């Protein structure tokens, strides 16, 4: 077993890899104000962004599902890695060599399983690419690409390779690189043969499939030889790093342009993605041997940010299978905030064939949005009925009306209802409009009257409500309406985000000066970590230590939330400065003093009748001192702390 990673190296990794750079590999971020960034949370479904990243602090926090942490935590959660695996991956990106406390340098075969499986795929992808570029046996693969308009430069751009026809060429090569038979089988690159592992892919053209972070996690393999009895396309089976329903081919190349243009083009195959990109449509992606579904939508929504002007264009073959695929895609349409369209070439050609026949401009023109997906779905439904008969029109309306009722925009829903009446030849347009409005209302009612205000604000959906409720780590639900709790929260945010403004005064504050239990727990964690003074000396390490000092996940999540949440400035306040920080310090301290004065006044009342005279004098003196201190705070503010 490898030893524990050296703490200094872990800190070096945290400091070397900016959290916004890592997070932006998975979702689109935009300015949230106060130096923070926001986006759609990758850990739960939401319609408006509640996921915030603080580059200066190195932390993220979702105000919807309460997930939060640093760069390492994010990588652990998003890619399901252990702590060591996440540190190793980030260290590799930053070029940092890790040291291990109990075993020296960690040899590659001792790394976490996921890291090893990804490494095996990376090595295999390079080896396959070398075979395509130089092996005489790969002539068939090179000819296949050339026939479809792809030269060597295109093959290199998409890292396409070739798997030799022998039984175990790749297996023997990877063994020589230090990979075990178990790792080869777990990766899906090999399968069990009669005498041990053999290559899964043989004599095929190989497309490496990368996840959104750019790691090769699987392959799509195209049959080339008549002697191959396998399917036309063979994909990596589901493994620990590859789930075909959760990957999109080309997403690593397209993600930045998808986010920038608020537009994605969904095509059907690997060569279609290549044709689109080479034709200038660099937002094209494809599924990997499975129908476009909910998990694919989640990937795109993070990049499109549910922008109202976003567009998703589906290209499908004009045949029956293509029409069926389009209708299946429409079933998930409501999971998009983006508008969805369909593009079908007049002659039914896919983008690859279209590029060969008519050039790049024809491909670019094909994917310009023209036909809304719901309109295509309606026409497919209507075409199945005999509209010359009343029964046919009624049956078509029965099937088509629920489709129109699902349209998100109420104005568009009314307009399409009128169009549907025209398609069906129903003269009473208002009858169709009312029918669809009633269906839409029933659909809303079946779903209830919508989530409770608090749930809606947190972006809760059916998936979140189905499981057991998670403890909410913020202060009690209504506390922020109480000015006492609101000020305590602001002071803690200053202590975590701007410790230089409240230090050293803050470190003299007792835990009992914070009346909300969650805030008192955070104050104690700051104390255990070394105080706000540490934050002045080393801001990055300070927040990590505070989180580590938290007694449980609930307090830890609250620390992250307060470290990321924007500081709330009151009207008339120009900015977060010494004056503002001093006002929060004074307010919290004065309220603590006032509570103590009330306690002592009550005690004095009890003693005045029949108490010990010496004790009575001591209590009177304490009361006088507190009253004088309160007056000094009132007159001199932070200077009196």
PyMOL commands that set and color helices and strands:
alter all, ss='L'
color gray80, all
select helices_A, chain A and resi 7-16+19-23+71-79+83-94+108-110+113-134+136-147+152-157+169-176+181-187+244-246+251-261+270-278+294-304+320-331+333-335+351-358+360-366+373-382+390-405+410-424+429-446+453-457+462-466+479-481+483-497+499-502+505-508+511-513+517-529+532-537+539-549+553-564+578-610+613-640
alter helices_A, ss='H'
color red, helices_A
select strands_A, chain A and resi 30-33+36-39+51-54+59-62+68-70+161-163+190-193+196-199+204-210+216-223+233-235+263-267+284-286+311-315+339-343+371-372
alter strands_A, ss='S'
color yellow, strands_A
deselect
rebuild
show_as cartoon
